[in-house]
Amino acid sequence: MRRVRLQVAAPWASQHCENAAVVVRPREATDFSSRLVAPTTLLPFWQRRPAAEVSSSRWSNSASVPLVVTVAAGISSYRRQQRVRCSRIVLGAALDKARKGTEGSTSKRRKALAALAAALGLVALEQQPTLAEATVSISWQPMEGVPEEAAVFEQIESNPEWSLDFIVYFARILLNYDTGAKKWWQTEVLPSVRGSKEAVSAQLRRRFANFAATVEFSLRQYIKKGRRKSGVLKNCVQRYGNSEESRRQLALAFTLLEDQPLELIGDLLGTLSTGGRLQALFSPALPDYLAMDPQRLLPSTQYPIWDGGVNRWVIPGLRNARPYSGDAWQDGVKTGVFGPRGDEVVYKERPLGVNDYALFALSGAAGCSFTHSLVIPLDVVKTRAQTEPEKYKDGLLAGALTIQRNEGLQALTLGWEPTILGYLWYGVTVYPGYEFFKRAFLALAGPTLAEQFRAPLVLLAGAAATVIACFGVCPAEACRIRMVADLNMGSKRLSEVCSVMIAQDGIGVLYDGLSTILVRQVLFGMMKFLVFDYFADFVLDLFPILAESIETQLLVSLVSGAVAGVAASIVSQPADTVLSRMNREGGRKSFLEVGGDVFRDSGFEGFFLGLGSRCVWAGCIISGQFLLYDICKSLLGVKDLRVFLDVQL
């Protein structure tokens, strides 16, 4: 036997130089047996015991785990090394065959390249983590209490404690060795990307960028709790460090830190076999190689060495590396050698249950019925302007004064019963229906298509929910318009008006205006939800400070609702005019016949009679609806519907 020094030695090893020597056994001896008699000072840091527990003998054959476990682990490691050696032999033979095959026919070249690909796959398979090595460390958590992304990343940029390269590479390690992260990537991310090879790679880089942001947020939360960075390395070795490959990758990752845990990295490297290492050289294609797949890690030619000139661990093969430059990123995204770090954490809409939809229905019913009851006078003036344009052509205020002089103040509340009942049904159905259909359509489209076609999908969700609501609103609206437009019906109760209408024209009269009300309400509902969502996002992006308190968020809902109501009124006004004319005249005329009558009587402008009063009406209605809807959701405990991906370190 002969004594040799360790290939990699840190500066503190000199004081333990005698213990730093290892015994090199002959080739025929079992490799794993030497692990049972390692010097105590060279035990991995995750297996060290207090000095009082260590035997006075210089060599110790006891570890923090039972001997049988150590022997079993050694046998497993030895067998794995043997398989890797066999794989390398196969790879060498395949390379030689591929080189010779290029000189032959096309079929020989194809066979040689196929053998080479199979050998490469065999080597890659040997380096993958086993199930025994993996541990789950991610979960979906509610967004309540999590700072807004802008605040999170202001803090990130102002505190460079974690280097960008470390964060991104550590995210890659989690995608390889953590069961939860790997399962999320393979079951939720990979199936959602489509397109050409280049398009898929670009989409994966964008999804990975947000995962790296999530990892950075978790790292900073870890430090914020008063813990040390060395604790992250210790926890990771305990979770994932059951193979030499995983320990090499962890050593590489923590070498990327500015403030390195020097001794822990040295201990980690001391557990690695040093034979057969290739010279670490920089490859200009390394950034491109890593960019093609966020799960790719540094090859076996890369490993840390000690640089006495700077007193730190370095990776020689990365000294001249530059970030991948094939993507155009928006502001807030940072790029490094190992990939991008995004500007927002990974989050998604949480699944909704029956209780959630019941609370949506209750909130919607309260918001719709209350706000519509407040603007009944505006609704009366608007209906009279549409049914008697010559008498009520001087505007909203003049129309209200005319009704009050001729019929009394109580005439401004005509049709209050069908208004409240109809829009009680509307709130019960349209708000939970919108939440349901939006999630269903976005899920069916997948993340990529959902991002590209979000506006049409939101419009479709609003339309689908409104169609259901219209089957209850239509008979209520028919009775309301008859009560307002027909002076003989104004003094009757809702049940009496409904009975008279059915007796005169049959029960179908209650749904004569269904096609018209579908056009009106679908256009109105689509524009209402679309404009509200986009205008609220626009305001919050323009003034992020408004998202910091509940009061300012409710103010944004109020203003966005008013804008959405005005926009929806303009789009749906022609259908509303035709509907009012149909219910005033009675009979069974079709939508097109009544529309033709309006055009002959008043021209194109006739379709927009009463637009001013309806815009005021809708602005008040929709702003109040969304405000009360948000207030009711908060009071009933329905808060942020999103969950974010949390990495437990």
C-alpha positions in Angstrom: 0.0 0.0 0.0 1.0 3.6 -0.6 -0.2 7.0 0.8 -1.3 9.8 -1.5 -2.8 13.2 -0.8 -6.3 14.2 -1.7 -6.5 15.7 -5.2 -8.6 18.7 -3.9 -7.4 20.2 -0.7 -8.7 23.3 1.1 -6.4 25.6 3.1 -7.6 24.3 6.4 -6.5 20.8 5.4 -2.9 21.5 6.2 -3.5 21.4 10.0 -5.0 18.0 9.5 -2.5 16.8 6.9 -2.0 13.5 8.6 -5.7 12.8 8.7 -6.1 14.1 5.2 -4.1 11.2 3.8 -6.1 8.3 2.5 -5.1 4.7 2.0 -5.3 3.6 -1.7 -6.1 -0.1 -1.8 -5.2 -2.4 -4.6 -7.6 -2.7 -7.6 -8.8 -6.1 -6.5 -10.0 -4.8 -3.2 -13.6 -3.7 -2.9 -13.9 0.0 -3.4 -16.7 0.5 -0.9 -14.8 -1.1 2.0 -12.5 1.8 2.3 -15.4 4.0 3.2 -15.9 2.2 6.4 -12.5 3.3 7.8 -12.4 6.9 6.6 -10.7 9.5 8.9 -13.1 11.1 11.3 -12.1 14.6 10.2 -13.2 13.7 6.6 -16.6 12.4 7.5 -19.3 14.3 5.5 -20.6 17.3 7.4 -24.1 15.8 7.4 -22.8 12.7 9.3 -20.5 14.3 11.8 -21.1 13.9 15.5 -20.0 16.1 18.4 -16.4 15.6 19.5 -17.5 14.0 22.8 -19.1 11.2 20.9 -16.2 10.5 18.7 -13.9 7.6 19.6 -10.3 8.5 20.7 -9.1 6.2 17.9 -7.7 8.0 14.9 -9.7 5.7 12.6 -13.4 5.1 13.2 -15.6 2.4 11.7 -18.8 3.8 13.3 -21.0 6.4 11.6 -24.2 8.1 12.3 -26.1 5.3 10.7 -26.0 1.5 11.4 -23.1 -0.5 9.9 -25.5 -2.6 7.8 -26.9 0.5 6.2 -23.5 1.8 5.5 -22.4 -1.5 3.9 -25.6 -1.6 1.8 -25.0 1.9 0.6 -21.4 1.1 -0.2 -22.5 -2.0 -2.2 -25.1 0.0 -4.1 -22.6 2.7 -4.9 -20.0 0.2 -6.0 -22.5 -1.5 -8.4 -23.6 1.9 -9.8 -19.9 2.8 -10.5 -19.5 -0.6 -12.2 -22.5 0.2 -14.4 -21.1 3.6 -15.3 -17.8 2.0 -16.2 -19.6 -0.4 -18.5 -21.6 2.4 -20.0 -18.4 4.4 -20.7 -16.9 1.3 -22.4 -20.0 1.0 -24.6 -19.9 4.7 -25.3 -16.2 4.5 -26.4 -16.9 1.6 -28.7 -19.9 3.4 -30.2 -17.8 6.5 -30.8 -15.1 4.4 -32.5 -17.8 2.7 -34.6 -19.4 6.0 -35.5 -16.1 7.4 -36.7 -15.4 4.3 -38.9 -19.1 4.2 -40.0 -18.9 7.7 -41.5 -16.5 6.3 -44.1 -19.0 3.6 -45.3 -22.4 3.7 -46.9 -25.4 5.6 -45.8 -27.0 2.6 -44.0 -23.7 2.0 -42.1 -23.6 5.6 -41.0 -27.2 5.5 -39.8 -26.5 2.3 -37.8 -23.4 3.8 -36.3 -25.2 7.0 -35.3 -28.0 5.0 -33.8 -25.6 3.0 -31.7 -23.9 6.2 -30.5 -27.3 7.7 -29.5 -28.2 4.6 -27.6 -24.8 4.7 -25.7 -25.3 8.4 -24.9 -28.7 7.6 -23.5 -27.3 4.8 -21.4 -24.8 7.2 -19.8 -27.4 9.9 -19.2 -29.7 7.3 -17.6 -27.0 6.3 -15.2 -26.6 9.9 -14.0 -30.4 10.4 -13.3 -31.5 10.6 -9.6 -33.2 7.5 -8.2 -36.5 7.6 -6.4 -34.7 6.9 -3.1 -32.7 10.1 -3.6 -35.7 12.4 -4.3 -37.7 14.4 -1.7 -40.8 16.6 -2.1 -40.2 20.2 -1.1 -42.8 22.2 -3.1 -46.5 22.9 -2.4 -49.2 25.3 -3.5 -50.0 28.0 -1.0 -52.7 30.7 -0.8 -51.6 34.1 -2.1 -52.8 35.9 1.1 -49.9 37.5 2.9 -47.5 37.2 -0.1 -46.2 40.6 -1.2 -47.0 41.7 -4.7 -44.5 40.7 -7.3 -43.3 44.3 -7.7 -42.4 44.6 -4.0 -40.8 41.1 -4.0 -38.5 41.9 -6.9 -37.6 45.4 -5.7 -36.3 43.6 -2.5 -34.5 41.0 -4.7 -32.7 43.5 -6.8 -31.6 45.6 -3.8 -30.1 42.6 -2.0 -27.6 40.6 -4.0 -27.0 38.1 -1.2 -27.9 35.2 -3.5 -26.1 35.3 -6.9 -28.2 35.0 -10.1 -26.2 32.1 -11.4 -26.7 30.2 -8.1 -30.4 30.8 -8.0 -31.0 29.6 -11.6 -28.7 26.6 -11.3 -30.3 25.6 -8.0 -33.7 25.7 -9.7 -32.3 23.3 -12.3 -31.1 20.9 -9.5 -34.6 20.9 -8.0 -36.2 20.0 -11.3 -33.8 17.0 -11.4 -33.7 15.8 -7.8 -36.9 17.0 -6.1 -39.9 14.7 -6.6 -42.4 17.5 -6.3 -40.7 19.9 -8.6 -39.9 17.2 -11.1 -43.5 15.9 -11.1 -44.9 19.5 -11.5 -42.6 20.1 -14.5 -43.4 16.8 -16.2 -47.1 16.7 -15.5 -48.1 20.3 -15.7 -45.5 22.2 -17.7 -44.2 19.8 -20.4 -47.7 18.7 -21.6 -48.8 22.3 -21.9 -46.2 23.5 -24.5 -46.7 22.9 -28.2 -45.1 23.8 -31.5 -41.8 23.3 -33.2 -38.7 22.3 -31.3 -37.5 25.8 -31.1 -40.9 27.1 -30.0 -41.2 24.5 -27.3 -37.7 25.4 -26.0 -38.6 29.1 -25.9 -41.9 28.4 -24.0 -40.0 26.1 -21.5 -37.5 28.9 -20.8 -40.3 31.3 -20.0 -41.9 28.8 -17.6 -38.5 28.0 -16.1 -37.8 31.8 -15.6 -40.8 32.1 -13.3 -39.8 28.9 -11.4 -36.4 30.4 -10.8 -38.1 33.5 -9.5 -40.1 31.3 -7.1 -36.9 29.6 -5.9 -35.3 33.1 -5.3 -38.3 34.2 -3.4 -38.1 31.1 -1.2 -34.4 31.5 -0.6 -34.9 35.1 0.6 -37.7 34.1 2.8 -35.4 31.4 4.3 -32.8 34.1 5.1 -35.4 36.5 6.4 -36.2 34.0 9.1 -32.7 34.3 10.5 -31.3 31.1 9.0 -27.9 30.7 7.4 -27.1 29.8 3.8 -25.1 26.9 4.9 -28.3 25.4 6.3 -29.7 25.2 2.7 -26.7 23.1 1.6 -27.0 20.8 4.6 -30.7 20.3 4.0 -30.2 19.6 0.3 -27.5 17.0 1.0 -29.7 15.3 3.4 -32.6 15.3 0.9 -30.8 14.7 -2.4 -27.2 13.7 -1.6 -27.4 9.9 -1.8 -25.4 9.7 -5.0 -22.0 11.1 -6.1 -23.6 12.9 -9.0 -26.1 14.8 -6.9 -23.4 15.8 -4.4 -21.2 17.0 -7.3 -24.1 19.1 -8.6 -24.7 20.6 -5.2 -21.0 21.5 -4.8 -21.1 23.1 -8.2 -24.2 25.2 -7.3 -22.9 26.5 -4.0 -19.5 27.3 -5.7 -21.5 29.9 -7.6 -22.2 31.9 -4.4 -20.2 35.1 -3.7 -20.1 34.1 0.0 -19.2 30.4 -0.3 -19.6 27.9 2.6 -16.0 26.9 2.0 -15.6 24.1 4.4 -18.9 22.5 3.6 -18.1 22.5 -0.1 -14.7 20.9 0.7 -16.3 18.2 2.8 -18.8 17.5 0.0 -16.0 17.2 -2.6 -14.1 14.9 -0.2 -16.9 12.3 -0.7 -16.4 12.1 -4.5 -14.2 9.7 -6.3 -11.3 11.5 -8.0 -10.3 9.0 -10.6 -11.0 9.3 -14.3 -11.7 13.0 -14.3 -11.4 14.8 -17.6 -9.7 18.2 -18.0 -12.4 20.9 -17.5 -12.4 23.1 -20.5 -14.7 26.0 -21.5 -17.1 25.2 -24.3 -18.7 28.1 -26.2 -21.7 25.9 -26.9 -22.4 25.4 -23.2 -25.0 28.2 -22.8 -26.8 26.9 -25.9 -26.7 23.4 -24.6 -28.3 24.4 -21.2 -30.9 26.7 -22.9 -32.4 23.9 -24.9 -33.7 22.1 -21.8 -34.1 23.6 -18.3 -33.5 20.2 -16.7 -30.0 20.0 -18.1 -27.1 20.2 -15.7 -23.3 20.7 -16.0 -21.6 17.7 -17.5 -19.1 15.5 -15.6 -16.1 17.6 -17.0 -17.2 20.4 -14.7 -16.3 20.4 -11.0 -15.0 22.9 -8.4 -11.3 23.2 -7.7 -9.5 25.3 -5.0 -7.9 28.5 -6.2 -5.4 29.6 -3.7 -4.9 33.0 -5.4 -8.5 34.1 -4.5 -9.0 31.7 -1.6 -12.3 30.3 -3.0 -13.6 27.4 -5.0 -13.9 28.0 -8.7 -15.2 26.2 -11.8 -12.6 26.6 -14.5 -14.9 25.6 -17.3 -17.2 28.6 -16.6 -14.7 31.4 -16.6 -15.5 32.6 -20.1 -19.2 31.6 -20.2 -21.7 34.2 -21.3 -25.6 34.1 -21.0 -27.7 32.6 -23.7 -28.7 35.5 -26.1 -31.4 33.8 -28.2 -34.4 35.3 -26.3 -35.8 38.9 -26.1 -36.9 39.4 -22.5 -39.1 42.2 -21.0 -37.9 44.5 -18.3 -37.6 42.7 -14.9 -36.2 39.4 -16.3 -32.6 38.8 -15.5 -30.4 36.3 -17.5 -27.3 34.4 -16.5 -25.2 31.6 -17.8 -27.7 29.0 -16.7 -30.8 30.7 -17.9 -33.3 33.4 -17.0 -35.0 34.5 -13.7 -38.5 35.8 -14.3 -40.3 38.8 -12.9 -43.1 36.9 -11.2 -43.5 33.8 -9.1 -45.3 30.7 -10.4 -49.0 30.9 -9.5 -52.3 29.5 -10.8 -56.0 29.7 -10.1 -56.9 27.4 -7.2 -59.6 24.8 -7.7 -63.0 26.0 -6.7 -65.5 24.0 -4.7 -69.3 24.1 -4.2 -68.9 26.4 -1.2 -66.9 28.9 -3.3 -69.6 29.0 -6.1 -72.3 29.3 -3.5 -70.5 32.4 -2.0 -70.1 33.8 -5.5 -73.8 33.4 -6.1 -74.7 35.0 -2.8 -72.3 37.9 -3.5 -73.6 38.3 -7.0 -77.3 38.3 -5.9 -76.7 40.9 -3.3 -74.7 43.2 -5.6 -77.1 42.9 -8.6 -80.4 43.2 -6.9 -79.3 46.1 -4.6 -77.7 48.2 -7.4 -80.5 47.7 -9.8 -83.0 48.7 -7.2 -81.2 52.0 -6.7 -81.4 53.0 -10.4 -85.0 52.0 -11.1 -85.9 55.7 -11.8 -83.2 55.9 -14.4 -84.5 52.6 -15.9 -88.0 54.1 -16.1 -86.8 57.2 -17.9 -84.7 55.1 -20.3 -87.6 52.8 -21.2 -90.0 55.8 -21.7 -87.5 57.5 -24.0 -87.2 54.3 -26.1 -91.0 53.6 -26.3 -92.1 57.3 -26.7 -89.2 59.1 -28.2 -91.2 62.2 -29.2 -92.4 62.9 -25.7 -89.1 62.2 -23.9 -86.5 63.6 -26.3 -85.1 66.4 -24.1 -82.8 64.2 -22.0 -82.6 62.3 -18.7 -83.5 65.0 -16.2 -86.3 66.5 -18.3 -87.8 63.1 -18.8 -87.8 62.4 -15.0 -89.4 65.8 -14.3 -92.1 65.1 -17.0 -93.0 61.7 -15.4 -93.1 63.3 -11.9 -95.4 66.1 -13.1 -97.8 63.9 -15.0 -97.9 60.7 -13.0 -96.5 61.5 -9.6 -93.2 60.6 -7.9 -94.2 57.0 -7.4 -94.2 56.5 -11.2 -90.4 56.6 -11.1 -90.5 53.3 -9.2 -92.7 51.4 -11.8 -91.5 47.9 -12.3 -89.6 47.5 -9.1 -90.8 43.9 -8.4 -89.6 42.3 -11.7 -86.4 44.4 -11.6 -85.3 43.1 -8.2 -86.4 39.5 -8.9 -84.9 39.4 -12.4 -81.6 40.7 -11.4 -81.5 38.6 -8.2 -81.6 35.6 -10.6 -79.0 37.3 -12.8 -76.5 37.7 -9.9 -77.1 34.2 -8.7 -76.2 32.7 -12.1 -73.9 35.1 -14.0 -71.1 35.6 -11.5 -70.5 32.0 -10.4 -71.1 31.0 -14.1 -68.4 33.4 -15.3 -65.9 32.1 -12.8 -66.7 28.5 -13.8 -66.6 28.9 -17.5 -63.5 31.1 -17.4 -61.5 28.4 -15.6 -63.0 25.6 -17.8 -62.1 27.4 -21.0 -58.6 28.4 -19.9 -57.9 24.9 -18.7 -59.1 23.4 -22.0 -56.9 25.8 -23.9 -53.7 25.0 -21.9 -51.3 27.6 -20.5 -49.7 28.6 -23.8 -53.0 29.1 -25.8 -54.7 30.6 -22.7 -52.0 33.3 -22.6 -52.3 34.0 -26.4 -56.1 34.0 -26.6 -57.1 35.2 -23.1 -59.3 38.0 -24.3 -61.5 35.7 -26.6 -61.7 33.1 -23.9 -62.8 35.6 -21.3 -65.4 36.9 -23.7 -66.7 33.4 -24.3 -66.9 32.7 -20.6 -68.9 35.9 -20.1 -71.2 35.0 -23.0 -71.8 31.4 -21.7 -72.7 32.6 -18.2 -75.0 35.3 -19.6 -77.0 32.9 -21.7 -77.9 30.9 -18.6 -78.9 34.1 -16.8 -81.1 35.3 -19.7 -83.6 32.5 -19.2 -84.6 34.1 -15.9 -84.1 37.7 -16.8 -86.2 37.6 -20.0 -89.7 37.1 -18.5 -88.9 39.5 -15.7 -87.8 42.2 -18.2 -90.9 41.6 -20.4 -93.2 42.3 -17.3 -91.1 45.3 -16.3 -91.3 47.0 -19.7 -95.0 46.4 -20.0 -95.5 47.9 -16.5 -93.5 51.0 -17.4 -94.7 51.5 -21.0 -98.4 50.7 -20.6 -100.1 53.2 -18.2 -102.9 50.7 -17.6 -100.4 48.2 -16.2 -98.5 50.6 -13.9 -100.8 50.2 -10.9 -101.0 46.4 -11.0 -98.8 43.9 -9.1 -96.3 41.7 -10.9 -98.5 38.6 -10.6 -101.4 40.4 -12.2 -99.4 41.8 -15.0 -98.0 38.4 -15.8 -101.5 36.9 -15.8 -102.8 39.6 -18.2 -99.9 39.1 -20.6 -100.4 35.3 -20.7 -104.1 35.6 -21.1 -103.7 38.0 -24.1 -100.9 36.4 -26.0 -100.1 33.0 -24.3 -97.2 32.0 -22.1 -94.8 32.3 -25.0 -95.1 36.1 -24.8 -92.8 36.1 -21.8 -90.0 34.7 -24.0 -90.8 36.6 -27.2 -87.8 38.9 -26.6 -85.4 36.0 -25.7 -83.4 36.3 -28.9 -83.2 40.1 -28.5 -82.3 39.9 -24.8 -79.7 37.3 -25.5 -78.1 39.6 -28.0 -78.3 42.5 -25.6 -77.2 40.8 -22.5 -74.5 38.6 -24.1 -73.0 41.7 -25.7 -73.4 43.6 -22.5 -72.0 40.8 -20.3 -69.0 40.1 -22.6 -67.9 43.7 -22.7 -68.6 44.1 -19.0 -66.3 41.4 -17.8 -63.6 42.0 -20.5 -63.3 45.7 -20.0 -63.4 45.4 -16.2 -60.6 42.8 -16.1 -58.4 44.6 -18.5 -59.0 48.1 -17.2 -58.4 47.1 -13.6 -55.1 45.4 -14.7 -54.2 48.5 -16.6 -54.8 50.8 -13.6 -52.9 48.5 -11.2 -49.9 48.2 -13.6 -49.9 52.0 -14.0 -50.2 52.7 -10.3 -48.9 49.6 -8.4 -49.3 51.5 -5.1 -53.1 51.1 -5.4 -52.8 47.3 -4.8 -51.3 47.8 -1.4 -54.5 48.3 0.6 -58.1 46.9 0.4 -59.5 50.5 0.2 -57.6 51.4 -2.9 -58.4 48.0 -4.5 -62.1 48.6 -3.9 -61.7 52.1 -5.5 -60.1 50.5 -8.6 -63.1 48.1 -8.7 -65.5 51.0 -8.5 -63.8 53.0 -11.3 -63.2 49.9 -13.5 -66.9 48.9 -13.1 -68.1 52.4 -14.2 -65.9 52.3 -17.4 -67.0 48.7 -18.1 -70.7 49.7 -17.7 -70.4 52.6 -20.2 -68.5 50.5 -22.8 -71.1 47.7 -22.4 -74.0 50.1 -22.8 -72.7 51.5 -26.1 -72.2 48.1 -27.6 -75.6 46.7 -26.5 -77.8 49.8 -26.9 -79.3 48.8 -30.4 -80.5 45.5 -29.0 -81.9 47.2 -25.9 -83.9 49.7 -28.0 -85.4 46.9 -30.1 -86.3 44.9 -27.0 -88.1 47.9 -25.4 -90.1 48.5 -28.7 -91.1 44.8 -28.9 -92.5 44.7 -25.4 -94.3 48.0 -25.7 -96.2 47.0 -28.8 -97.1 43.5 -27.7 -98.0 40.9 -30.3 -95.5 38.4 -31.6 -93.2 40.4 -33.9 -89.7 39.1 -34.6 -86.4 40.8 -33.7 -85.8 41.7 -37.4 -89.3 43.1 -37.9 -89.1 45.4 -34.9 -85.6 46.5 -35.9 -86.9 47.4 -39.4 -89.7 49.5 -37.8 -87.1 51.4 -35.6 -85.0 52.1 -38.7 -88.0 53.3 -40.7 -89.3 55.6 -38.0 -86.0 57.2 -36.7 -83.2 56.0 -39.0 -79.9 54.6 -37.7 -79.9 57.1 -34.8 -83.1 55.5 -33.6 -81.2 52.5 -32.3 -79.3 54.7 -29.9 -82.3 56.5 -28.3 -81.8 56.8 -24.6 -78.1 56.1 -24.8 -77.2 58.9 -22.4 -79.5 57.7 -19.6 -78.5 54.1 -20.2 -74.8 54.9 -19.9 -75.4 56.7 -16.6 -77.6 53.8 -15.5 -75.1 51.1 -16.5 -72.1 53.0 -15.1 -73.8 53.2 -11.7 -75.1 49.7 -11.9 -71.8 47.9 -12.9 -69.5 50.0 -10.7 -71.8 49.2 -7.8 -72.1 45.6 -8.7 -68.4 44.9 -8.8 -67.8 47.0 -5.7 -70.5 45.2 -3.7 -69.4 41.9 -5.2 -65.8 42.4 -3.9 -67.1 43.6 -0.6 -69.4 40.6 -0.1 -66.6 38.2 -1.2 -64.3 39.7 1.5 -67.0 39.6 4.2 -67.8 36.0 3.3 -64.2 34.9 3.3 -63.7 34.6 -0.4 -60.2 36.2 -0.9 -57.5 35.8 -3.5 -58.4 32.8 -5.7 -54.7 32.2 -6.7 -52.2 29.9 -5.2 -48.4 30.2 -5.6 -45.7 27.6 -5.8 -43.8 27.5 -2.5 -40.4 25.8 -2.2 -39.7 24.6 1.3 -36.0 24.8 2.1 
